[in-house]
C-alpha cells in the first residue's frame, strides 16, 4: 500500500517536476516502451553515466579493521581512476514543492484491510539546519502518544489507533527540491466516517502549539536523549553504517559527519515557529488509502495510475472546511503539550562484580593473559512457579539492561476462543500502557508483548536506571487490568483487521499453513477471527483470571543490573503475576507443544502437498514453500543444515530468480519448528503457477548434487571458514547477547554454549559427508527424503483436487490439513533441564 500511494503521489505531481517519474523501473519502462519508440536505452545510460558519475558528485566511506594509512592507500589504488569534471552538484531547489495543488484530497484502494489518512505538508529544504532540527521538534510533539497528545484525543473519540509524524529519510521526502512533513493516521471505521474531523483535530493541535510557542524544556529533553543516545551508541551493521554516512556527507561539515543525527546544539525558536507555519490548511495534501474504496463512489471520475494500475479519485477540499480549520472556534480541552518525561535516566553508572574487581586488583601489574571464556547466565531463584536467571554485563559497559519474562499458561491453548481472547487481552494491555510506554520509549526504554503457543513473552529493555519503574507498571497492569469498555471496540476492530491481513502475502500464508500442519495445539486463523468478532468486554474480563490461574514464570535479567536487583525482579513477579495464581506450576510440568513427524521413522520417505487459494482475490502471485524435514535438533544436524544454507544461499537466488526469472522473492534456509529442524526453499511468482515453480525448485535441487560434488576442496573449505567466522561473530550490542541467551531459555534447551558446539561440528563436516546427507535427505531421489510442499495458488490458477497416490498425499484447505494431522505421528516434545 505504501508503494502504491507513493506512485500515485508521483503521478499527480506537477508536470516537469523531478517527482513525476516512475522511479522503480520494470520491463515495460526499461525495455518495451523504449523499443516501441525506437529508443536505445544503453547509449542513454552511458551518456548519463559520463555526464554525472564524476568524483565531485560522489561520496566514499570505507570502514575496516586496518590502520588509516592502509585504508587511505587502498582508496588511492582502487578509486584513483574515477573521473572528475562536474563541479556543480545536482540541485533541484528551483523545482519547489512537488504537488502545487494543496487543498486536495486523493482516495485510493488499500490492498490490506484498513484505512489510513496521510496529511502531507511541503517544507523548504532544511539540510543546513541539522544542528537545530526544527522538524524533529515538531514531529516529537505531533507524534507524541502521551497524555494530552493528538493521538490520545483521537483514541478517546474512537477515531484512530496509530499515528506517526515527521520527515522520512527517503529521497522523495527529503531532497534539495524541498522536504515533505507527513502525518499518517490509522483510522477506525468511525474515524473513516469522521475523516475531516480527524484532520480538524490535527489543526487544533497545531494551533495549540502555535499559541503556546516553542518550549525550551521540550528542546532540552530532546537534547538529553540525543546526547545519551550518541554517548552509548551501539554498533550497527557495517554496510548500513557506511551507506548512511555516504548518503549525507555532502550535506554536512566534515567534523559533524559521524554525529550529525544526534547533534542538537542550537535552540532556535524563530526557526521552529517559521517551520510550524507551513502546517496550515492551505498547504496540505490529503491521501486516503482505504479498503472501503469503490470504483463508482459518489459519481467521481476514477483515474488510473499507469504503472501500478492503481485507481484513484481526486477532489478539492471544500473551501468552507479549509476556512473552519483556519479559524478553529471551539478548541478541544483535552489537547495539551506533553508532561515532562520521568523516564529520562539520571544514573548512568556501571555496575561491577565485586569479586571480579578484587581479582583485577590482584592481577594489576601482571602480564596480560587471554580473557576467560564468557560466563553464561546463572539461576538465582528456583521455585514452583518461578525461575530467575541473571547475568551481569561484563562486556559492553553500557548502562542498559534487558529483562525477559516467559509466562507459560495452559489456558491460552484451551481452545480457539482462548487463543483469541489472549491475543485481544494483550492488545488491550498494550493500549492501556501506551501513554506510559511512549514516554519511556522516547527516553530509550522499551516494552514488548509477544504470544507463541502457550507462552507469553514480556520484554523490557533499555537504560536500566528507570527500568524497574516501567517494569512494575507493566506487571501491575497485567495483574490488575480492568477492561475499558470505550476502548474495547476500536482495539477489537484493530485486532480483527490484523487477523484478516496477517496472511495476505502469499509467502506468509504458506508459512502459516506449514505451521498449522506441523504443530499440535494450534488453531486456524479463521476460527480465532470468528471468536474475536464475537468477543465482548465481559468475555475478556472473565477470561483474565483463568489465564493467570496456573502459571510458570521464567525470567532473564541481563545487563547493568546486579544479582540483588534480579532478586527484586523476582519479588515483583511474585507480588503481581503470581499473586492470584491458584496453582504455581513447576518448570518440569509446563505444557509442551509437539511437531509432526512426516514419516514414522526418520530414515523413511514421505511426500505431502498442501494447497490453498490466495486470500486476496486480486492477488496474481503464487507462492511455494518446499519444506524438507531433517529431524530433531542436535549440534550435528544443525551443522549440516547450516553448511547447506551457506553453500546454497547464492546459487538458489542466481538460478531461480536471476537466470530463470521465476519471481522477485527467492530464498532458502533452515527452519526450527519446536525443536525439529527442516530446510526450506521459498519462491513467490506472478508469472508461474505452483506446479511449474515446484518443478523448477526440484530441478535446481537435483542439479545441486553436482554443485556440491564438483566443488573444489579449497572452495569448500573457504565456505566453511566463512560460516564459522559468521557464527563466531562477536555480539554487536548488549541486546544481541541478551537475545542469544534468551533464545536458549525460550526454547527450553538451556544450552548457552550451543553456538560453539555447532561451530565445532561445522569444522568436522566434510564435503563427502555433506553430499551423502544431501542425497539422502534433500535431493529429490533421496531415500530418507521427507517433503512437505505448501502451494498458495494465485487467482489465475485452479486448486488441485485432494488425492492420495502411492507415497504422495495432496491436501487442500485448512480443514483437510487438520484432518490429515490427526492421523500423523508426533515427535516427543523437547524437555531439557538447565
N, C-alpha and C positions, 0 to 999 in steps of 0.2 A: 504493500500500500504506500509506503514512503517513497519508493522509486516511481510509482505511477503518479503520485502527487507532484514530485519534483519535475517530471517530464511535462505534466500539464502546465506547471508554472513556467517552464522554459518555452513551451509552445505559445503561451499567451503573453510572453514578454514583448516589449516594443520592437518593431521592425528595425533591424540593423544592430540591435544590442547584442553583446557577446553571449548573453544568456540564451538567446533564441537559436539554439542549435540542439542537435541530438548528440549528447556528449558520451553516450555509451559506445556506439558503433556496433554494427552487426553486418551480416552478409548482404542485406539489402542496401545499407548505406555505403559499404566499402567495395562491393563487387557489382551487384545487379544494377543499381541506379547509374553508376559511372559508365557501365557497359552500354546501357540504354541511350546514354547521351554522348557516346563515343569519347569518353574521357579515360585517359590512362592514369591510374592512381599512383603508380610507383614514381613517375617523374615529379608529380606534385609533392609527394612525400620527401623525395630527395631535395627538391627546391626548398621546402620548409626547413628541412634539417640544415641545409647550407646557410639559410638566412638567419636562423635563430639559435642553433646549437653552438654557441660561442662561449669562451671562458668567462666573459663578463656577465653572461646570463645564468651561470651555474654556481652551485654551492657544493662543497665537498666536506663530509665529516668522516674521519677514519678513527675507529676505536679498536685498540689492540693491546695485547699484553707486553708488546715490545717497548723499548725506550723511545722517546720523542725523536731523537736523531735518526733512528732506524725507520720510524714511520715516515718522517719527512723525506728520507732518501727514497723510500718506496713510492711516495706520491710523485716525486720528481720523475722517477723512472717510468711510471705507469701512465701519468696524465700529462706529461710534457707535450704530447702530440695534439692535445686539444687546441683547436684553432681559436684565435682571438679576432676581434674586429668590430663586434657590435657593442658600442659603448653605452647606448641608452637602453635601459631595461624597459620591457613592455609595461605600459601603464594605461589602464582603462578608465582613468578618473573622468575623462570627458564624456564617457558613456552615461554616467549618472545612474540613478535607480532603474532597475530593470522593467518595472511594470508601467508606470506612467498613467495608470488608471485606478489609483487608490480610491477607496469608496465603493469597491466592487465585491460581490460575493460569488464564488465559484463552488458548484456542487459536483461531486463525482462519486462513483460507487466504490465501496470498500470490498475487498476480497474476503476479509475476515469479518465475523460478526462484530458489530460495534459502531460507534460514532465518535469522530474526533473533529474538533473545531480548531483551526490554525489561524492565528491572527499575526500578520507579518507587517512590520514597520521598517521602511528603509531608513538607515542611518548613514551619515558620512563615514568614510573610512577612518578608523581610529587607531591605526597601527602606531602612529607616533606617540600615542598616549599610553604606552604599555606600563609605565610606572604609576599611572593614575587609575586606569581600568574603570571608567565610568559605567560601561555596560555591565560589568560584573557587580558593581554596587546595586544597580537597578535590578538585575536578574536575581540577586540574592534576596531582595525584598519581595518582588512579584512572585518568585518561585518558592518563597518560604511556605512551610506547611504547618507552622506552629499556631498557637492561639492568636486570633485576630487576623490571620492571613486570608488572602483571597481564596485559596483552596478550602480553608476551614469554613468560610462563609458559603461557598458553593456546595460543600458536602452537607452543611446544615440544612440547606434548601433541597437537598436530594438531586442536584443537577449535574454533579461531576464526581469522578472518583480519583482522577490523577491530573497533575498539571506540571508542566516544565516551561522554563523561560530562559532566553539568552541567545547568544550568537554562537552558532556551531563553528567548528574549525575547518569546514569543507571549503573548497574553492568557490562554490556558489554563494554561500552565505557570508564569506569574508574575503573580499577581493579589493583591488585598487579602485574598482568602479563604485564601491560603497559596501557597507555591511547591512545585513538583514537581521533584525531582532525579532525572533519568533516566539510566540506563546502558544503552546499546544495544550488543549484541554480534552481529556477523555470524558465524553458526555454519557449520562444515563438516558433512558428513554424519556424521562421527564425533562432532562436538560436539552434533549433534541427539540422538544416542543417549545422550550424557552431559550432557544439559541441566542436570540438578540438580547434577551435579558442577561444571559451569561456574559456577553460582550459588554453590556452596560455596567455590570458589576465590576468588570475589569477597569473600565474608565473611571468608576467611582474610586477604586483603589489608587489609580494613578493620580486622580485629583487630590486624594488624601495625602499622598506622598508629596505632591507639589505644595500643598498648604503647609505641611509640616516642615518642608525644606530639608536639604541634606543634613544628615545626622552624623556628627563626627564619631560618636561612640560606636555606630554601626561600622564605620570605616575602620576604627581601631580594632574591633573584633575580627574583621576580615584580615587586617594586617597580622594579628596574633596567630590566626590559623594558618596563614601563608608562611610566616616565619617558622612556625612549628613544623609544617609540612616539609619545608626545604631542609631544615636542620636534621630531621630524622627521615629524610627521603630514602625509600627502599629501592633497591636495584631493579631496573626493568630490563626487558629483553633487548639485547644489543642492537638488533636490526630495527626495532621500533624506535629506540632512543636516537639512533643516528638519522633515521628518516625524519623524525620530528624536529631535530635540530637543523638539519639541512634545509627543511622547508621554510624556516623563518630567519635564517642567518642574514639575508639581505635586508631585513626589516629592522634589525637591532644593532645597537652599539656592540662592538666586539666584546667588551667587558661584561655585557649583560646576557650573552647568548645562553649560558648554562642555567641562569637563574631567572630568566625573564618571566616564565609562567608564575613564579612565586614572588616577583618583585612588585611591591605595592608601597611606595615611599612618599608620594606627594598627595596630600589632601587638597582637592580642587573642587570646592562646592559649586563654583560657577560652571565648570565643565559638566558636572553631574546634572545641574539644572538645565543647561543647554541641551544635553543628550535626552533628558527626560521630556523635553518639549517636543521631541519627534514622535512620542507616543500619544498621538492625538487622533480623533475620529476621521479627519480628512486626509490622514496619511496611513491608513490601514487597508490591507487587503485581507479578506476572509476567504478561507477554503474549508469547506465542509466535506469530509470524507465519511460516507455513511453507507451501511448495508441496507438502509431504507431507500436508497436512490431508485427512482423509477424513470424509465426512458420517456414516458409520456406525462411526467409530473407537471401538473398545472399549466399545460399547454406551452411550456417554454421550449425554445429551439434547442435541440440537443446537437452539440458539435462532437467531433471525434478527433482526439489527438492521433496523428497519423502513425507514430512509431509503435506505441504500445496498444493502439486501438482502444483508448480509454474514452468512453462517452462522458461528456460534462456539459453543464449549463452555466451561463453567466448572467448576472443581473445586477443592476445598480441598487445599492442600499438606499432605501427611501431617505430623502433629504431631511424630512422631519425627524427621522430616527437619529441621523447624524447630529442634528441640532440638539436633540434631547441628551445625547451622550456628551455634548459640549457643555450644556447648561447644568445638568445634574442638580435638580432642585432638592430631591429627598435623598440624603446620604444614608447608607446602611450603618447603624450604630455599632454593629459587630466588627467592622473593619478597624484595624489598628496596626501600628508598627509592632514588630515582634518584641517579646520580652528579652531582657539581657540573658545571655546564654550561660547557664550554671554548669554546663558540661565542659567548658574550656578548661583544660588541665592547668594546675598550678605547680604540682610536684612532678618534676621530670627527672628525679634522681633514679639511679640504677641500683637495684637490689644486688647484693653479693652473697655468695655462700660463705659463711664464716669459716668453715672447715677448709675450703679451697684458698681463702685469703691467708689463713695461717700457713698452709703448705707453700704458697707462693712466697711468703715472707722468709720461710726457712730456706727455700731454694734460691733466693736472690743472690746473685753473685756467682752462682754455679754456671757451668757451661750449658747452653741450650740443648734440650732434648726434644725428641719428636713428641708432638702433642698427644695426650692419651686419647683413646677412642671415645667418641661422644656417648654420653650416658643416656639410656632410654628413660622414659617416664617411670615413676615408681608408684605403687599403691600406698596411699596414706590413710584411706578409710576402706574397710571391707566389712559389710554387714548386710543382713537381709534388706533388700530394697535399695541399697545404695553402695556404690563403689566409686572411689575418687582417686584419680591418677594426678600426679604432679611432676612437673619438670621446670626448674628454674632456668631461665635462659643463660647459657654460658658461651654464646657465640656472637650475637648481634649487638649487644649492649645498647638496646633501644628501650625507651620507657613505654613499651607496648606489651600487651598480653592477649591471649585468646582463651576463652572459656567455652568449651563444647559440652552440651548435655545430650545424652541419648535416653529418651524416655520411652520405655517399652510397655505397651498396654495391649493385651489380647483383645480388649473390647473394640479396638479400632478395626479388626478384621472379622468381627462377628457377622457382618452382612454388608451388602452394598449400601444399605441405608446408613450403617455405622460409619463406613468409609466416607460417604458423602457428608455426614454430619461432622466428622473430624475435620475434613477439608474446610467446611464452612466455618467451623469454630476457630480454626487457625486464622482465617481471613478476618473474622470479627475481632480477634485478639490483635492482629496487626493494625486494624483500623483504630481500635481503642488506644493503642500505644503510639499512633502515628505522630501526634504533636510532640510527644516526648522524644521519640526515636529520631525525629527530624532534627531537633536541636542537638542531640548527641551526634548525629551524622555530620552536621556542619563542623562539630568540634573534633572530628576524627575518631568517633566511637560508634560502632555499628552493631545492629542486631538483626538476626535472621531466623525464620522458621522454615522447616522442610519436613515433608512426610514421605516415608518409604515403607511400604508394607505395614508392620505393626510398630514401627519406630518413628518417634517424633524427634527431630533434631532442633535444638535451640542453641544458637551461637551468638556470643557477644565478643567482639574483638576491637582493638584499637588502643589508644593511650590509656594506661592502666589506672591513672590517678582517680578518675571518676567512674571507672568500670564497675565497681561494686554497687554504686548508686543506681546505675542503669540496670544492672542485673537484678537487683532487688525489686525494682519497679516492674520488670518483665515477669519475674516469677510470681510476684504477688498478684499481678493482673491475671495470670493463668489460674492461680489457685482460687481467686475470688471473683472471677469475671461475671458481670451481670450484663445480659444481652440488652443492647439499646434498640428498642423496637423501631425507632425512627430511622436508625442507620441500617437496620436489618435488610430492608428492601433493596437499597442500592448495592449493598455488599453481596447479597444473594444474586442480584442481577449480574454483577461483575463476575461472580464465580460461575454462573451458568454460561455466560459468554466465553469465559476461559475454557470451559469444558468443550464447548462447541468448536472453538478454534484450535484446541490442543493438537489434533491430528490432521489439521487441514493440509499441511505439507505432506506429500506422498511418502517421503523418506521417514518422517516421524511416524506416520501411520504404519509403515512397515515395521519399525522398531517396536511400536506398541503391540502389534499382533504377535511378534516374536515373543515378547514378554508374556503376553496373555497365554500363549501356547506352552511356554516352558515353566512358568512359575505356578505353584499352587497358591491358594488363598489370595487370588487376585480377581477383581470384579470388572465386568465390562464397563467401559466408559459410558455407554448408553444407559446402563442400569443406574449408575451413580448420577448421571444427569437427570434422569427421571425422578430420582429421590430428591435431588437438590431442588428441583422445581416445585416439589410438594412441601419442602421444609418450612416450618414456622418458627418464630422466636421461642415459643414454648417448647418445641421439639429440641432445640439446641440447649435450652436451659435444663431440660430433663436429662439430656444425654451427658452433659459435662461431668456430673458426679460419678457416673459409671465409668467414663473414660479414665478418671483418676483414681478409681477404687482399688485396682490391683496393678501395682506398678513395680518396675525396677528402673532405677535411675543410675546411669553411668556417666562420669564427668572426667574431663581432662582440663586441668589448669596448667597452662604453659606460657612462659614468658617472664615478664618482670613482676612476678608475684611470688612471695615466699611460701614455704610449706604451711606456715601459720595462717596465711591468707587463704590458702586452699582449704584448710580446716574450717574457716569462716564460711566459705562457699558451701561446704558440706552441711554446716549448721543451717544455712539459708535454705538449702534444698529440703531439709527435714521440716523446717517451720512453714514451708509453702507447699511445694509439690506433694510431699509425703504426709502432710499434716492430717489430711482427712482420708487417707487410704485405709480401706478395710483389710487389706492384705498386702504385706511387704514381700515381694517375690524375690527369692534367691536367684542369683545370676544363672545358676545351672538349670533353673526351672523356667526360664524365659521361653515364650513361644518361638518357634522356628518356622522358616519358610524353605520349602524344598524345590528342587529343579527336576524336570522330566529327563529321564534317560532315554535317548532316542532309539536305542536298541537294548535288549535285555542283558547283553554283555557288551563291554566296551570294545571288544575285538570283532563284533558283528556289524554288518552294514545296515543302514536304514535310509529311507528316502521319503520325505513328507513335503508336499507342496501346499501352500496356503494362498488363497486368492480372495481379494476383496476389491470393490469398486472405490474410486476416489470419493472423498466426502464432498468436495466442491464440484457441483455438476458441470461447471465450466472449465474444469482442470484438464489441460491437454497432456500433462506429464504423467508418465507411468514410472513406477519405481520397483526395483528389485533389491532385496537383501538376501543374499545367498549365505546361509549360516552353516558352518561345519563344526559339529560338536567334537571337542577334543577330549574332555573328561574332567574329573575332579582336579582342582588346583594343586600343584606341587611346584617346588622350585624348578624341577626338571621340565615339566610340561610348560611352565611359564617361559622358561628359557627358549625352548624350541619355538613356541608361538611368537615370542619377541624377535627371534632371529628371522623368522619367515616374514614378519611385518617389516623389518628393516630391509630385507632384500627385495620385497615386492613393492615397497612404497612408491618408488619412481616408475618402474615398468608398468604397473597396472594403470597408472594415470596416463603415461605416454601412449600405451597401446589402446586402451578403451576410450579415452577422451580425445587425445591429440590426433592419433592416427585414424582410428575407426569412427570418431565423432559420434559416439553413442549418446552423449549428453553432457551437460555442464557439470553435474555433480558425479564424481567418481572417486572411490576410495576403498581401502582395505585395511583391516586391523583386528586386533584381539578384542574379545568380549568376555566379561566375567559375570555370569548370572548366578548369584547366590553361591559363589564358591565353585562353580563349574565353568571351565574355560571353553571358549569357542573361537572361531575365526570367521570374519565376515568380509564379503565383497559387496559394496553398495554402488548402485548406478541409478540415476534418475534421468529419464529421456523423454523428450517431447516428439521425437521422430520415430522411435521404435517401440513396439509393444513388449509385454513381459516375455513372451515366448522367444522373440528374437534376442532380447537382452540376455536372457539366461543362456541361450546358445553361444553368444559371444563371450560371456564370462567363462563358461565351461571350456571353450576353445582356448582361451587365454590360460586357464589353469592347467590344461593339458600341455600347452607349449612351455609352461614354466618348469616342467620336469627337465627339459633340455637346457633351460636357462641356468638352473642350478648345476646340472651335470657338467655343462661346458664352462662354468666359471673357473677362471684361473685361481690357483691356491692363494696367490698374493692378493688378488682382488677380494676373495672371500675373507681372508684374514683382516684386510683393511675394513671391511664391513663390520666384522666382529669388534674390532678395535673402536670403531666409531660408535657402535651400540654401547659398548662398555663405558666409553667416555660420557655418553649421553646419560646412562643410568647413574653414573657416579658424579654427575654434575652437582656442584655444591648448591645447597638451598640458597636462593637469592634473597630470601626475606624470612622473618620470623613466621609469617603466615604460611610460607611454603613448608617449613619444618613442621609446624602445627598440623597442617593438612596431612602430611605424610604419617605422622604418629596417629592422628585421629582415624585415618582410613583403616589402620590395623585394629583399632578398638571398635569402630562402626561395623566392620566385617566380622568382629568377634573372633579374630585369629591371633591377635596379640603377639605377632612375630615382628618386633621392631627392627630386627636385623634382616628382614626379608629381602630388601634391595641388594644387600651384599651377598646373600646366599644365591639369589638369581644370577648375579654377575659371575660368581664362581662357576655356576652351571653353564652360563653362556660361553665362558672361556673353554669349556670342555666339548662343546658341540662341534663335531667335525662335519665337513661337507657331506661325507658319505652317510653319516648318521641322519643328518637333516634330510637328505634325499630319500632315504628309506622310509623315514617317518612321513615325509610329504607324500610319497607314493601310496602309502597305506591309508593315511587319514584325510588328505586334502585333494589329491588328484582324482579326476572323475572315475577312474577304474580301480580306485583303492579298495582293498578287501575289507578294511575296517572303517570305511567312509560313512559318516552319519550326517546326511544333508537335510536341512530344512530350508526350502525356498519360499520366501514371502514375496508375493507379487501384488502390487497395487496397480489396478488397471485404469488408465486414463479414459476419458469419456468416449473416445472413438474406438475403444477395444472392448469386446464382449468377454464376460467371465466364462471360464471353462465349467463343465459340469462336474459334480462330485464323482469320484471313481476310485477303484482300487484295482491295480493291475500288477501282479507279481509282488515285488517288494515296495512298490510305489503307491502312496496314498495321496489323493487330491482332496483337500478340504476347502470348502467355500463358505465364507461368512463366519461371524464370531460365535454364533450358537453352535455351529458344527465344530469349531475349534474346541469349545468346552466339552462337547460330547466325545470328541477324539481323545482329549486329555484324560477323561475319566477311565479310559482303557489302558493308560500307559503306566509304566514302572517309574518310580522316582528314585533319585539318588538319596542316600541318607543326608539329613541336614548337617551342616558344618557346625560342630560344637567343640570349642577349644577352651582350655583353661589357661589363664595368664601365668 
